[in-house]
Amino acid sequence: MSGREDSRDEAGHDERPLRIEVRRGDPTPEELAAVIAVVSESYAQEAAEAIAPEPAPESAWRRSARALRTPLRRGFGWGRFTG
């Protein structure tokens, strides 16, 4: 297994440490914790909504349907058959 697969838990969530860079100001630890909580919840909600629904099971009618016949070519009649 690669390092990326090792950092995932059994539910498939990425458990690598989060990197935060403060570019301006001097936030308190409580403010940083609030930002992390909001962003984490938003990310988790977006990831949960991004899961594609399972396709509906194929019906017996669709499974048994044959492809349409290709159109007949005009111009060559039986008289030109060289078989």
Secondary structure, DSSP 4 states (H G I P E B T S, - for coil): --HHHHTB-TT--B-SPP-----SS---HHHHHHHHHHHHHHHHHHHHHTSPPPPPPPPHHHHHPPPPPPPPPPS--GGG---
